[in-house]
Amino acid sequence: MLFNYAYHKQEPADGMPADVVMVQADKTPPKLMLPLDEFRFAYED
C-alpha cells in the first residue's frame, strides 16, 4: 500500500496536504482532487 500526497507549492514541508490518495497493488489508482494551482507531490509506503 502506498500513499500519495499533494501539497500546495508554498506549503511548508510539515504542512497539511491538499489531498491524499491510497494506492493499492493491482487496482487503478484514484485521482487526486485538486484545484488549479501549483503543487508538489510526495509519497509514503
PDB file of all heavy atoms in Angstrom:
ATOM      1  N   MET A   1       0.846  -1.167   0.000  1.00  0.00           N
ATOM      2  CA  MET A   1       0.000   0.000   0.000  1.00  0.00           C
ATOM      3  C   MET A   1       0.897   1.238   0.000  1.00  0.00           C
ATOM      4  O   MET A   1       1.910   1.275   0.687  1.00  0.00           O
ATOM      5  CB  MET A   1      -0.898  -0.041   1.233  1.00  0.00           C
ATOM      6  CG  MET A   1      -1.966   0.969   1.210  1.00  0.00           C
ATOM      7  SD  MET A   1      -3.152   0.870   2.585  1.00  0.00           S
ATOM      8  CE  MET A   1      -3.012  -0.746   3.224  1.00  0.00           C
ATOM      9  N   LEU A   2       0.505   2.223  -0.772  1.00  0.00           N
ATOM     10  CA  LEU A   2       1.289   3.447  -0.939  1.00  0.00           C
ATOM     11  C   LEU A   2       0.355   4.630  -0.808  1.00  0.00           C
ATOM     12  O   LEU A   2      -0.792   4.578  -1.270  1.00  0.00           O
ATOM     13  CB  LEU A   2       1.934   3.427  -2.326  1.00  0.00           C
ATOM     14  CG  LEU A   2       2.759   4.615  -2.734  1.00  0.00           C
ATOM     15  CD1 LEU A   2       4.126   4.557  -2.071  1.00  0.00           C
ATOM     16  CD2 LEU A   2       2.950   4.616  -4.236  1.00  0.00           C
ATOM     17  N   PHE A   3       0.809   5.689  -0.175  1.00  0.00           N
ATOM     18  CA  PHE A   3       0.028   6.920  -0.058  1.00  0.00           C
ATOM     19  C   PHE A   3       0.699   8.013  -0.882  1.00  0.00           C
ATOM     20  O   PHE A   3       1.910   8.219  -0.761  1.00  0.00           O
ATOM     21  CB  PHE A   3      -0.072   7.372   1.397  1.00  0.00           C
ATOM     22  CG  PHE A   3      -0.892   6.447   2.247  1.00  0.00           C
ATOM     23  CD1 PHE A   3      -0.298   5.420   2.954  1.00  0.00           C
ATOM     24  CD2 PHE A   3      -2.265   6.596   2.315  1.00  0.00           C
ATOM     25  CE1 PHE A   3      -1.043   4.558   3.724  1.00  0.00           C
ATOM     26  CE2 PHE A   3      -3.031   5.730   3.087  1.00  0.00           C
ATOM     27  CZ  PHE A   3      -2.416   4.712   3.789  1.00  0.00           C
ATOM     28  N   ASN A   4      -0.071   8.687  -1.714  1.00  0.00           N
ATOM     29  CA  ASN A   4       0.410   9.842  -2.485  1.00  0.00           C
ATOM     30  C   ASN A   4      -0.169  11.098  -1.866  1.00  0.00           C
ATOM     31  O   ASN A   4      -1.374  11.172  -1.609  1.00  0.00           O
ATOM     32  CB  ASN A   4      -0.021   9.754  -3.949  1.00  0.00           C
ATOM     33  CG  ASN A   4       0.769   8.740  -4.726  1.00  0.00           C
ATOM     34  OD1 ASN A   4       1.846   8.347  -4.319  1.00  0.00           O
ATOM     35  ND2 ASN A   4       0.240   8.308  -5.836  1.00  0.00           N
ATOM     36  N   TYR A   5       0.685  12.092  -1.651  1.00  0.00           N
ATOM     37  CA  TYR A   5       0.291  13.359  -1.043  1.00  0.00           C
ATOM     38  C   TYR A   5       0.517  14.492  -2.043  1.00  0.00           C
ATOM     39  O   TYR A   5       1.538  14.500  -2.735  1.00  0.00           O
ATOM     40  CB  TYR A   5       1.144  13.650   0.191  1.00  0.00           C
ATOM     41  CG  TYR A   5       1.029  12.619   1.285  1.00  0.00           C
ATOM     42  CD1 TYR A   5       1.867  11.506   1.317  1.00  0.00           C
ATOM     43  CD2 TYR A   5       0.098  12.760   2.289  1.00  0.00           C
ATOM     44  CE1 TYR A   5       1.764  10.559   2.308  1.00  0.00           C
ATOM     45  CE2 TYR A   5      -0.014  11.821   3.302  1.00  0.00           C
ATOM     46  CZ  TYR A   5       0.821  10.723   3.304  1.00  0.00           C
ATOM     47  OH  TYR A   5       0.719   9.795   4.296  1.00  0.00           O
ATOM     48  N   ALA A   6      -0.410  15.428  -2.074  1.00  0.00           N
ATOM     49  CA  ALA A   6      -0.261  16.632  -2.894  1.00  0.00           C
ATOM     50  C   ALA A   6      -0.276  17.838  -1.955  1.00  0.00           C
ATOM     51  O   ALA A   6      -1.213  18.008  -1.163  1.00  0.00           O
ATOM     52  CB  ALA A   6      -1.399  16.741  -3.903  1.00  0.00           C
ATOM     53  N   TYR A   7       0.777  18.642  -2.025  1.00  0.00           N
ATOM     54  CA  TYR A   7       0.898  19.834  -1.198  1.00  0.00           C
ATOM     55  C   TYR A   7       0.913  21.068  -2.095  1.00  0.00           C
ATOM     56  O   TYR A   7       1.516  21.042  -3.172  1.00  0.00           O
ATOM     57  CB  TYR A   7       2.222  19.824  -0.417  1.00  0.00           C
ATOM     58  CG  TYR A   7       2.337  18.725   0.594  1.00  0.00           C
ATOM     59  CD1 TYR A   7       2.892  17.501   0.252  1.00  0.00           C
ATOM     60  CD2 TYR A   7       1.923  18.917   1.890  1.00  0.00           C
ATOM     61  CE1 TYR A   7       3.012  16.480   1.180  1.00  0.00           C
ATOM     62  CE2 TYR A   7       2.045  17.906   2.836  1.00  0.00           C
ATOM     63  CZ  TYR A   7       2.588  16.693   2.477  1.00  0.00           C
ATOM     64  OH  TYR A   7       2.708  15.696   3.393  1.00  0.00           O
ATOM     65  N   HIS A   8       0.256  22.146  -1.637  1.00  0.00           N
ATOM     66  CA  HIS A   8       0.407  23.407  -2.360  1.00  0.00           C
ATOM     67  C   HIS A   8       1.890  23.742  -2.381  1.00  0.00           C
ATOM     68  O   HIS A   8       2.617  23.476  -1.419  1.00  0.00           O
ATOM     69  CB  HIS A   8      -0.375  24.535  -1.668  1.00  0.00           C
ATOM     70  CG  HIS A   8      -1.852  24.425  -1.864  1.00  0.00           C
ATOM     71  ND1 HIS A   8      -2.486  24.863  -2.996  1.00  0.00           N
ATOM     72  CD2 HIS A   8      -2.811  23.910  -1.080  1.00  0.00           C
ATOM     73  CE1 HIS A   8      -3.771  24.628  -2.902  1.00  0.00           C
ATOM     74  NE2 HIS A   8      -3.997  24.041  -1.743  1.00  0.00           N
ATOM     75  N   LYS A   9       2.350  24.289  -3.475  1.00  0.00           N
ATOM     76  CA  LYS A   9       3.784  24.550  -3.664  1.00  0.00           C
ATOM     77  C   LYS A   9       4.365  25.373  -2.517  1.00  0.00           C
ATOM     78  O   LYS A   9       5.489  25.144  -2.100  1.00  0.00           O
ATOM     79  CB  LYS A   9       4.006  25.248  -5.004  1.00  0.00           C
ATOM     80  CG  LYS A   9       5.444  25.370  -5.379  1.00  0.00           C
ATOM     81  CD  LYS A   9       5.602  25.949  -6.758  1.00  0.00           C
ATOM     82  CE  LYS A   9       7.064  26.058  -7.121  1.00  0.00           C
ATOM     83  NZ  LYS A   9       7.241  26.615  -8.448  1.00  0.00           N
ATOM     84  N   GLN A  10       3.605  26.335  -1.988  1.00  0.00           N
ATOM     85  CA  GLN A  10       4.115  27.219  -0.933  1.00  0.00           C
ATOM     86  C   GLN A  10       3.925  26.641   0.476  1.00  0.00           C
ATOM     87  O   GLN A  10       4.386  27.218   1.441  1.00  0.00           O
ATOM     88  CB  GLN A  10       3.473  28.606  -1.030  1.00  0.00           C
ATOM     89  CG  GLN A  10       1.985  28.633  -0.765  1.00  0.00           C
ATOM     90  CD  GLN A  10       1.125  28.273  -1.956  1.00  0.00           C
ATOM     91  OE1 GLN A  10       1.612  27.840  -2.984  1.00  0.00           O
ATOM     92  NE2 GLN A  10      -0.173  28.439  -1.825  1.00  0.00           N
ATOM     93  N   GLU A  11       3.266  25.486   0.592  1.00  0.00           N
ATOM     94  CA  GLU A  11       3.034  24.863   1.896  1.00  0.00           C
ATOM     95  C   GLU A  11       4.369  24.377   2.471  1.00  0.00           C
ATOM     96  O   GLU A  11       5.181  23.791   1.756  1.00  0.00           O
ATOM     97  CB  GLU A  11       2.078  23.683   1.718  1.00  0.00           C
ATOM     98  CG  GLU A  11       1.596  23.067   3.009  1.00  0.00           C
ATOM     99  CD  GLU A  11       0.538  23.889   3.707  1.00  0.00           C
ATOM    100  OE1 GLU A  11      -0.181  24.651   3.039  1.00  0.00           O
ATOM    101  OE2 GLU A  11       0.460  23.782   4.936  1.00  0.00           O
ATOM    102  N   PRO A  12       4.618  24.606   3.765  1.00  0.00           N
ATOM    103  CA  PRO A  12       5.880  24.124   4.357  1.00  0.00           C
ATOM    104  C   PRO A  12       5.949  22.597   4.347  1.00  0.00           C
ATOM    105  O   PRO A  12       4.932  21.908   4.211  1.00  0.00           O
ATOM    106  CB  PRO A  12       5.830  24.665   5.793  1.00  0.00           C
ATOM    107  CG  PRO A  12       4.428  25.039   6.047  1.00  0.00           C
ATOM    108  CD  PRO A  12       3.771  25.294   4.727  1.00  0.00           C
ATOM    109  N   ALA A  13       7.142  22.077   4.515  1.00  0.00           N
ATOM    110  CA  ALA A  13       7.374  20.630   4.441  1.00  0.00           C
ATOM    111  C   ALA A  13       6.519  19.862   5.437  1.00  0.00           C
ATOM    112  O   ALA A  13       6.107  18.745   5.172  1.00  0.00           O
ATOM    113  CB  ALA A  13       8.851  20.332   4.668  1.00  0.00           C
ATOM    114  N   ASP A  14       6.230  20.452   6.595  1.00  0.00           N
ATOM    115  CA  ASP A  14       5.413  19.761   7.600  1.00  0.00           C
ATOM    116  C   ASP A  14       3.956  20.221   7.568  1.00  0.00           C
ATOM    117  O   ASP A  14       3.206  19.983   8.506  1.00  0.00           O
ATOM    118  CB  ASP A  14       6.012  19.945   8.994  1.00  0.00           C
ATOM    119  CG  ASP A  14       6.053  21.406   9.418  1.00  0.00           C
ATOM    120  OD1 ASP A  14       5.850  22.298   8.569  1.00  0.00           O
ATOM    121  OD2 ASP A  14       6.274  21.658  10.615  1.00  0.00           O
ATOM    122  N   GLY A  15       3.549  20.866   6.479  1.00  0.00           N
ATOM    123  CA  GLY A  15       2.190  21.382   6.356  1.00  0.00           C
ATOM    124  C   GLY A  15       1.166  20.313   6.015  1.00  0.00           C
ATOM    125  O   GLY A  15       1.493  19.135   5.836  1.00  0.00           O
ATOM    126  N   MET A  16      -0.082  20.744   5.926  1.00  0.00           N
ATOM    127  CA  MET A  16      -1.181  19.826   5.626  1.00  0.00           C
ATOM    128  C   MET A  16      -1.314  19.641   4.116  1.00  0.00           C
ATOM    129  O   MET A  16      -1.319  20.613   3.375  1.00  0.00           O
ATOM    130  CB  MET A  16      -2.491  20.377   6.188  1.00  0.00           C
ATOM    131  CG  MET A  16      -3.674  19.460   5.929  1.00  0.00           C
ATOM    132  SD  MET A  16      -5.181  20.062   6.663  1.00  0.00           S
ATOM    133  CE  MET A  16      -4.858  19.731   8.360  1.00  0.00           C
ATOM    134  N   PRO A  17      -1.433  18.396   3.649  1.00  0.00           N
ATOM    135  CA  PRO A  17      -1.595  18.170   2.216  1.00  0.00           C
ATOM    136  C   PRO A  17      -2.971  18.645   1.730  1.00  0.00           C
ATOM    137  O   PRO A  17      -3.945  18.630   2.482  1.00  0.00           O
ATOM    138  CB  PRO A  17      -1.444  16.662   2.055  1.00  0.00           C
ATOM    139  CG  PRO A  17      -1.702  16.091   3.399  1.00  0.00           C
ATOM    140  CD  PRO A  17      -1.361  17.139   4.392  1.00  0.00           C
ATOM    141  N   ALA A  18      -3.037  19.051   0.481  1.00  0.00           N
ATOM    142  CA  ALA A  18      -4.307  19.453  -0.135  1.00  0.00           C
ATOM    143  C   ALA A  18      -5.152  18.222  -0.443  1.00  0.00           C
ATOM    144  O   ALA A  18      -6.379  18.282  -0.433  1.00  0.00           O
ATOM    145  CB  ALA A  18      -4.042  20.233  -1.413  1.00  0.00           C
ATOM    146  N   ASP A  19      -4.514  17.081  -0.715  1.00  0.00           N
ATOM    147  CA  ASP A  19      -5.221  15.830  -0.970  1.00  0.00           C
ATOM    148  C   ASP A  19      -4.268  14.667  -0.743  1.00  0.00           C
ATOM    149  O   ASP A  19      -3.051  14.813  -0.874  1.00  0.00           O
ATOM    150  CB  ASP A  19      -5.768  15.790  -2.394  1.00  0.00           C
ATOM    151  CG  ASP A  19      -6.854  14.740  -2.598  1.00  0.00           C
ATOM    152  OD1 ASP A  19      -7.298  14.130  -1.609  1.00  0.00           O
ATOM    153  OD2 ASP A  19      -7.264  14.535  -3.743  1.00  0.00           O
ATOM    154  N   VAL A  20      -4.844  13.525  -0.398  1.00  0.00           N
ATOM    155  CA  VAL A  20      -4.092  12.286  -0.179  1.00  0.00           C
ATOM    156  C   VAL A  20      -4.886  11.152  -0.811  1.00  0.00           C
ATOM    157  O   VAL A  20      -6.107  11.103  -0.677  1.00  0.00           O
ATOM    158  CB  VAL A  20      -3.922  11.979   1.332  1.00  0.00           C
ATOM    159  CG1 VAL A  20      -3.160  10.680   1.538  1.00  0.00           C
ATOM    160  CG2 VAL A  20      -3.268  13.121   2.057  1.00  0.00           C
ATOM    161  N   VAL A  21      -4.209  10.265  -1.513  1.00  0.00           N
ATOM    162  CA  VAL A  21      -4.864   9.075  -2.038  1.00  0.00           C
ATOM    163  C   VAL A  21      -4.058   7.844  -1.650  1.00  0.00           C
ATOM    164  O   VAL A  21      -2.843   7.900  -1.510  1.00  0.00           O
ATOM    165  CB  VAL A  21      -5.062   9.112  -3.578  1.00  0.00           C
ATOM    166  CG1 VAL A  21      -6.013  10.218  -3.972  1.00  0.00           C
ATOM    167  CG2 VAL A  21      -3.754   9.239  -4.306  1.00  0.00           C
ATOM    168  N   MET A  22      -4.762   6.730  -1.471  1.00  0.00           N
ATOM    169  CA  MET A  22      -4.137   5.464  -1.155  1.00  0.00           C
ATOM    170  C   MET A  22      -4.091   4.633  -2.434  1.00  0.00           C
ATOM    171  O   MET A  22      -5.119   4.434  -3.084  1.00  0.00           O
ATOM    172  CB  MET A  22      -4.933   4.719  -0.084  1.00  0.00           C
ATOM    173  CG  MET A  22      -4.316   3.408   0.323  1.00  0.00           C
ATOM    174  SD  MET A  22      -5.176   2.594   1.697  1.00  0.00           S
ATOM    175  CE  MET A  22      -6.802   2.391   1.042  1.00  0.00           C
ATOM    176  N   VAL A  23      -2.902   4.169  -2.792  1.00  0.00           N
ATOM    177  CA  VAL A  23      -2.718   3.365  -3.999  1.00  0.00           C
ATOM    178  C   VAL A  23      -2.474   1.924  -3.563  1.00  0.00           C
ATOM    179  O   VAL A  23      -1.602   1.659  -2.730  1.00  0.00           O
ATOM    180  CB  VAL A  23      -1.524   3.889  -4.822  1.00  0.00           C
ATOM    181  CG1 VAL A  23      -1.316   3.046  -6.063  1.00  0.00           C
ATOM    182  CG2 VAL A  23      -1.727   5.356  -5.181  1.00  0.00           C
ATOM    183  N   GLN A  24      -3.260   1.016  -4.125  1.00  0.00           N
ATOM    184  CA  GLN A  24      -3.134  -0.399  -3.797  1.00  0.00           C
ATOM    185  C   GLN A  24      -2.698  -1.169  -5.035  1.00  0.00           C
ATOM    186  O   GLN A  24      -3.102  -0.844  -6.152  1.00  0.00           O
ATOM    187  CB  GLN A  24      -4.452  -0.952  -3.281  1.00  0.00           C
ATOM    188  CG  GLN A  24      -4.892  -0.321  -1.978  1.00  0.00           C
ATOM    189  CD  GLN A  24      -6.230  -0.841  -1.511  1.00  0.00           C
ATOM    190  OE1 GLN A  24      -7.005  -1.374  -2.280  1.00  0.00           O
ATOM    191  NE2 GLN A  24      -6.501  -0.676  -0.231  1.00  0.00           N
ATOM    192  N   ALA A  25      -1.893  -2.193  -4.834  1.00  0.00           N
ATOM    193  CA  ALA A  25      -1.417  -3.026  -5.935  1.00  0.00           C
ATOM    194  C   ALA A  25      -2.599  -3.648  -6.670  1.00  0.00           C
ATOM    195  O   ALA A  25      -3.609  -3.996  -6.064  1.00  0.00           O
ATOM    196  CB  ALA A  25      -0.499  -4.112  -5.403  1.00  0.00           C
ATOM    197  N   ASP A  26      -2.466  -3.766  -7.973  1.00  0.00           N
ATOM    198  CA  ASP A  26      -3.468  -4.393  -8.840  1.00  0.00           C
ATOM    199  C   ASP A  26      -4.797  -3.658  -8.891  1.00  0.00           C
ATOM    200  O   ASP A  26      -5.807  -4.240  -9.257  1.00  0.00           O
ATOM    201  CB  ASP A  26      -3.716  -5.858  -8.437  1.00  0.00           C
ATOM    202  CG  ASP A  26      -2.447  -6.683  -8.538  1.00  0.00           C
ATOM    203  OD1 ASP A  26      -1.624  -6.401  -9.429  1.00  0.00           O
ATOM    204  OD2 ASP A  26      -2.279  -7.599  -7.725  1.00  0.00           O
ATOM    205  N   LYS A  27      -4.825  -2.384  -8.482  1.00  0.00           N
ATOM    206  CA  LYS A  27      -6.038  -1.577  -8.574  1.00  0.00           C
ATOM    207  C   LYS A  27      -5.696  -0.267  -9.269  1.00  0.00           C
ATOM    208  O   LYS A  27      -4.587   0.240  -9.138  1.00  0.00           O
ATOM    209  CB  LYS A  27      -6.620  -1.284  -7.199  1.00  0.00           C
ATOM    210  CG  LYS A  27      -7.168  -2.512  -6.512  1.00  0.00           C
ATOM    211  CD  LYS A  27      -7.955  -2.143  -5.290  1.00  0.00           C
ATOM    212  CE  LYS A  27      -8.531  -3.397  -4.660  1.00  0.00           C
ATOM    213  NZ  LYS A  27      -9.350  -3.075  -3.509  1.00  0.00           N
ATOM    214  N   THR A  28      -6.647   0.278 -10.002  1.00  0.00           N
ATOM    215  CA  THR A  28      -6.444   1.579 -10.644  1.00  0.00           C
ATOM    216  C   THR A  28      -6.311   2.633  -9.550  1.00  0.00           C
ATOM    217  O   THR A  28      -7.165   2.707  -8.660  1.00  0.00           O
ATOM    218  CB  THR A  28      -7.641   1.919 -11.550  1.00  0.00           C
ATOM    219  OG1 THR A  28      -7.784   0.884 -12.516  1.00  0.00           O
ATOM    220  CG2 THR A  28      -7.440   3.256 -12.241  1.00  0.00           C
ATOM    221  N   PRO A  29      -5.251   3.442  -9.591  1.00  0.00           N
ATOM    222  CA  PRO A  29      -5.084   4.453  -8.541  1.00  0.00           C
ATOM    223  C   PRO A  29      -6.170   5.529  -8.645  1.00  0.00           C
ATOM    224  O   PRO A  29      -6.566   5.911  -9.744  1.00  0.00           O
ATOM    225  CB  PRO A  29      -3.697   5.039  -8.797  1.00  0.00           C
ATOM    226  CG  PRO A  29      -3.353   4.653 -10.184  1.00  0.00           C
ATOM    227  CD  PRO A  29      -4.150   3.440 -10.534  1.00  0.00           C
ATOM    228  N   PRO A  30      -6.657   6.006  -7.511  1.00  0.00           N
ATOM    229  CA  PRO A  30      -7.649   7.076  -7.542  1.00  0.00           C
ATOM    230  C   PRO A  30      -7.010   8.382  -7.999  1.00  0.00           C
ATOM    231  O   PRO A  30      -5.793   8.567  -7.907  1.00  0.00           O
ATOM    232  CB  PRO A  30      -8.122   7.170  -6.097  1.00  0.00           C
ATOM    233  CG  PRO A  30      -7.044   6.549  -5.286  1.00  0.00           C
ATOM    234  CD  PRO A  30      -6.340   5.575  -6.167  1.00  0.00           C
ATOM    235  N   LYS A  31      -7.833   9.286  -8.486  1.00  0.00           N
ATOM    236  CA  LYS A  31      -7.342  10.587  -8.941  1.00  0.00           C
ATOM    237  C   LYS A  31      -7.318  11.565  -7.774  1.00  0.00           C
ATOM    238  O   LYS A  31      -8.182  11.533  -6.905  1.00  0.00           O
ATOM    239  CB  LYS A  31      -8.240  11.133 -10.046  1.00  0.00           C
ATOM    240  CG  LYS A  31      -8.187  10.283 -11.291  1.00  0.00           C
ATOM    241  CD  LYS A  31      -9.043  10.866 -12.375  1.00  0.00           C
ATOM    242  CE  LYS A  31      -8.950   9.958 -13.606  1.00  0.00           C
ATOM    243  NZ  LYS A  31      -9.697  10.492 -14.721  1.00  0.00           N
ATOM    244  N   LEU A  32      -6.298  12.399  -7.781  1.00  0.00           N
ATOM    245  CA  LEU A  32      -6.246  13.482  -6.807  1.00  0.00           C
ATOM    246  C   LEU A  32      -7.274  14.537  -7.203  1.00  0.00           C
ATOM    247  O   LEU A  32      -7.453  14.822  -8.383  1.00  0.00           O
ATOM    248  CB  LEU A  32      -4.842  14.103  -6.776  1.00  0.00           C
ATOM    249  CG  LEU A  32      -3.738  13.211  -6.208  1.00  0.00           C
ATOM    250  CD1 LEU A  32      -2.377  13.759  -6.587  1.00  0.00           C
ATOM    251  CD2 LEU A  32      -3.866  13.111  -4.711  1.00  0.00           C
ATOM    252  N   MET A  33      -7.962  15.104  -6.225  1.00  0.00           N
ATOM    253  CA  MET A  33      -8.960  16.139  -6.468  1.00  0.00           C
ATOM    254  C   MET A  33      -8.331  17.471  -6.068  1.00  0.00           C
ATOM    255  O   MET A  33      -8.351  17.852  -4.900  1.00  0.00           O
ATOM    256  CB  MET A  33     -10.224  15.859  -5.648  1.00  0.00           C
ATOM    257  CG  MET A  33     -10.851  14.515  -5.956  1.00  0.00           C
ATOM    258  SD  MET A  33     -11.468  14.375  -7.634  1.00  0.00           S
ATOM    259  CE  MET A  33     -12.860  15.453  -7.573  1.00  0.00           C
ATOM    260  N   LEU A  34      -7.760  18.163  -7.052  1.00  0.00           N
ATOM    261  CA  LEU A  34      -7.009  19.386  -6.776  1.00  0.00           C
ATOM    262  C   LEU A  34      -7.530  20.553  -7.602  1.00  0.00           C
ATOM    263  O   LEU A  34      -7.881  20.382  -8.768  1.00  0.00           O
ATOM    264  CB  LEU A  34      -5.526  19.163  -7.113  1.00  0.00           C
ATOM    265  CG  LEU A  34      -4.835  18.043  -6.357  1.00  0.00           C
ATOM    266  CD1 LEU A  34      -3.458  17.803  -6.933  1.00  0.00           C
ATOM    267  CD2 LEU A  34      -4.759  18.369  -4.881  1.00  0.00           C
ATOM    268  N   PRO A  35      -7.542  21.756  -7.014  1.00  0.00           N
ATOM    269  CA  PRO A  35      -7.892  22.943  -7.790  1.00  0.00           C
ATOM    270  C   PRO A  35      -6.723  23.340  -8.690  1.00  0.00           C
ATOM    271  O   PRO A  35      -5.612  22.813  -8.560  1.00  0.00           O
ATOM    272  CB  PRO A  35      -8.132  24.004  -6.714  1.00  0.00           C
ATOM    273  CG  PRO A  35      -7.258  23.584  -5.584  1.00  0.00           C
ATOM    274  CD  PRO A  35      -7.242  22.075  -5.626  1.00  0.00           C
ATOM    275  N   LEU A  36      -6.971  24.265  -9.597  1.00  0.00           N
ATOM    276  CA  LEU A  36      -5.884  24.776 -10.436  1.00  0.00           C
ATOM    277  C   LEU A  36      -4.917  25.552  -9.554  1.00  0.00           C
ATOM    278  O   LEU A  36      -5.296  26.510  -8.890  1.00  0.00           O
ATOM    279  CB  LEU A  36      -6.429  25.680 -11.538  1.00  0.00           C
ATOM    280  CG  LEU A  36      -7.263  24.974 -12.598  1.00  0.00           C
ATOM    281  CD1 LEU A  36      -7.813  26.000 -13.588  1.00  0.00           C
ATOM    282  CD2 LEU A  36      -6.433  23.938 -13.325  1.00  0.00           C
ATOM    283  N   ASP A  37      -3.695  25.109  -9.504  1.00  0.00           N
ATOM    284  CA  ASP A  37      -2.644  25.731  -8.702  1.00  0.00           C
ATOM    285  C   ASP A  37      -1.368  24.942  -8.961  1.00  0.00           C
ATOM    286  O   ASP A  37      -1.367  23.979  -9.720  1.00  0.00           O
ATOM    287  CB  ASP A  37      -3.000  25.688  -7.220  1.00  0.00           C
ATOM    288  CG  ASP A  37      -2.270  26.750  -6.407  1.00  0.00           C
ATOM    289  OD1 ASP A  37      -1.336  27.396  -6.946  1.00  0.00           O
ATOM    290  OD2 ASP A  37      -2.616  26.947  -5.233  1.00  0.00           O
ATOM    291  N   GLU A  38      -0.284  25.317  -8.305  1.00  0.00           N
ATOM    292  CA  GLU A  38       0.959  24.578  -8.406  1.00  0.00           C
ATOM    293  C   GLU A  38       1.130  23.736  -7.156  1.00  0.00           C
ATOM    294  O   GLU A  38       0.917  24.221  -6.050  1.00  0.00           O
ATOM    295  CB  GLU A  38       2.137  25.538  -8.579  1.00  0.00           C
ATOM    296  CG  GLU A  38       2.123  26.250  -9.913  1.00  0.00           C
ATOM    297  CD  GLU A  38       3.390  27.048 -10.143  1.00  0.00           C
ATOM    298  OE1 GLU A  38       4.420  26.771  -9.502  1.00  0.00           O
ATOM    299  OE2 GLU A  38       3.323  27.952 -10.977  1.00  0.00           O
ATOM    300  N   PHE A  39       1.500  22.474  -7.354  1.00  0.00           N
ATOM    301  CA  PHE A  39       1.616  21.533  -6.248  1.00  0.00           C
ATOM    302  C   PHE A  39       2.951  20.812  -6.307  1.00  0.00           C
ATOM    303  O   PHE A  39       3.594  20.739  -7.343  1.00  0.00           O
ATOM    304  CB  PHE A  39       0.494  20.477  -6.332  1.00  0.00           C
ATOM    305  CG  PHE A  39      -0.867  21.054  -6.087  1.00  0.00           C
ATOM    306  CD1 PHE A  39      -1.624  21.546  -7.143  1.00  0.00           C
ATOM    307  CD2 PHE A  39      -1.386  21.121  -4.815  1.00  0.00           C
ATOM    308  CE1 PHE A  39      -2.863  22.088  -6.929  1.00  0.00           C
ATOM    309  CE2 PHE A  39      -2.638  21.656  -4.595  1.00  0.00           C
ATOM    310  CZ  PHE A  39      -3.372  22.136  -5.647  1.00  0.00           C
ATOM    311  N   ARG A  40       3.347  20.282  -5.162  1.00  0.00           N
ATOM    312  CA  ARG A  40       4.474  19.351  -5.107  1.00  0.00           C
ATOM    313  C   ARG A  40       3.894  18.053  -4.554  1.00  0.00           C
ATOM    314  O   ARG A  40       2.883  18.040  -3.859  1.00  0.00           O
ATOM    315  CB  ARG A  40       5.617  19.894  -4.242  1.00  0.00           C
ATOM    316  CG  ARG A  40       5.278  20.138  -2.819  1.00  0.00           C
ATOM    317  CD  ARG A  40       6.467  20.754  -2.052  1.00  0.00           C
ATOM    318  NE  ARG A  40       6.039  21.185  -0.753  1.00  0.00           N
ATOM    319  CZ  ARG A  40       5.829  20.378   0.282  1.00  0.00           C
ATOM    320  NH1 ARG A  40       6.067  19.108   0.166  1.00  0.00           N
ATOM    321  NH2 ARG A  40       5.409  20.840   1.440  1.00  0.00           N
ATOM    322  N   PHE A  41       4.531  16.953  -4.901  1.00  0.00           N
ATOM    323  CA  PHE A  41       3.990  15.648  -4.564  1.00  0.00           C
ATOM    324  C   PHE A  41       4.997  14.845  -3.766  1.00  0.00           C
ATOM    325  O   PHE A  41       6.207  14.984  -3.949  1.00  0.00           O
ATOM    326  CB  PHE A  41       3.604  14.892  -5.842  1.00  0.00           C
ATOM    327  CG  PHE A  41       2.580  15.642  -6.646  1.00  0.00           C
ATOM    328  CD1 PHE A  41       2.969  16.486  -7.666  1.00  0.00           C
ATOM    329  CD2 PHE A  41       1.241  15.519  -6.356  1.00  0.00           C
ATOM    330  CE1 PHE A  41       2.029  17.194  -8.398  1.00  0.00           C
ATOM    331  CE2 PHE A  41       0.292  16.214  -7.078  1.00  0.00           C
ATOM    332  CZ  PHE A  41       0.687  17.057  -8.110  1.00  0.00           C
ATOM    333  N   ALA A  42       4.473  14.019  -2.873  1.00  0.00           N
ATOM    334  CA  ALA A  42       5.308  13.148  -2.054  1.00  0.00           C
ATOM    335  C   ALA A  42       4.576  11.817  -1.909  1.00  0.00           C
ATOM    336  O   ALA A  42       3.376  11.730  -2.181  1.00  0.00           O
ATOM    337  CB  ALA A  42       5.539  13.765  -0.686  1.00  0.00           C
ATOM    338  N   TYR A  43       5.298  10.798  -1.524  1.00  0.00           N
ATOM    339  CA  TYR A  43       4.678   9.505  -1.295  1.00  0.00           C
ATOM    340  C   TYR A  43       5.264   8.857  -0.046  1.00  0.00           C
ATOM    341  O   TYR A  43       6.331   9.225   0.426  1.00  0.00           O
ATOM    342  CB  TYR A  43       4.837   8.580  -2.509  1.00  0.00           C
ATOM    343  CG  TYR A  43       6.247   8.133  -2.753  1.00  0.00           C
ATOM    344  CD1 TYR A  43       6.714   6.952  -2.175  1.00  0.00           C
ATOM    345  CD2 TYR A  43       7.118   8.872  -3.536  1.00  0.00           C
ATOM    346  CE1 TYR A  43       8.014   6.533  -2.382  1.00  0.00           C
ATOM    347  CE2 TYR A  43       8.421   8.463  -3.746  1.00  0.00           C
ATOM    348  CZ  TYR A  43       8.858   7.290  -3.175  1.00  0.00           C
ATOM    349  OH  TYR A  43      10.139   6.879  -3.371  1.00  0.00           O
ATOM    350  N   GLU A  44       4.502   7.924   0.499  1.00  0.00           N
ATOM    351  CA  GLU A  44       4.916   7.183   1.688  1.00  0.00           C
ATOM    352  C   GLU A  44       4.443   5.748   1.501  1.00  0.00           C
ATOM    353  O   GLU A  44       3.307   5.503   1.110  1.00  0.00           O
ATOM    354  CB  GLU A  44       4.270   7.805   2.916  1.00  0.00           C
ATOM    355  CG  GLU A  44       4.550   7.092   4.198  1.00  0.00           C
ATOM    356  CD  GLU A  44       3.824   7.715   5.372  1.00  0.00           C
ATOM    357  OE1 GLU A  44       3.093   8.688   5.192  1.00  0.00           O
ATOM    358  OE2 GLU A  44       3.999   7.202   6.474  1.00  0.00           O
ATOM    359  N   ASP A  45       5.338   4.810   1.756  1.00  0.00           N
ATOM    360  CA  ASP A  45       4.904   3.408   1.666  1.00  0.00           C
ATOM    361  C   ASP A  45       4.988   2.727   2.988  1.00  0.00           C
ATOM    362  O   ASP A  45       5.362   3.238   3.961  1.00  0.00           O
ATOM    363  CB  ASP A  45       5.714   2.639   0.638  1.00  0.00           C
ATOM    364  CG  ASP A  45       7.215   2.679   0.860  1.00  0.00           C
ATOM    365  OD1 ASP A  45       7.691   3.412   1.747  1.00  0.00           O
ATOM    366  OD2 ASP A  45       7.918   1.969   0.140  1.00  0.00           O
TER     367      ASP A  45
END
